[in-house]
Amino acid sequence: MDPASERYRAAMVQHVLCASVRAELLRTSQGAPAQYVENTRGKALGVDRTRRIFRGVTMAQFADFAFWTSRFPSVAREVTEYMAKWAPGVRDAFRPVGEDVPATVPLVSAVPPIQRSVIRRTPQNPYG
């Protein structure tokens, strides 16, 4: 698979997420990811689904990222650092993350504005 493809990058982001979560759970002696979800009663995260995500059978969703990065700030930092490697100069658009900050937030002044000519509009459905 091409490392520049979106599917590969998405799989690698999930891999970084899962590896980071496992490392944090081992460091804090809190058990396996599915066991942690069961013990904390993570909303919208089922135990079976969590197992499938960590095996790579099911794709992670934003809810999964929100759950794990809110519990372990280092997971947010590692995923952000991986994603920052995709384009030169992207790393400068993120604030440095301290241990007490739960996630990185892009600075508004550092993010370039969206050019209207680049946005592709979906044509109106002729049958609707």
Protein Blocks (a to p, Z undefined) as FASTA:
>chain_A
ZZkbmklmmmmmmmmmmmmmmmmmmmnonojfklmmmmnopghiafklmmmmmnomaccd
fklmmmmmmmmmmlmmmmmmmmmmmpghklmmpccddfklmbdcddfklpccddfklpcc
ddddfkZZ
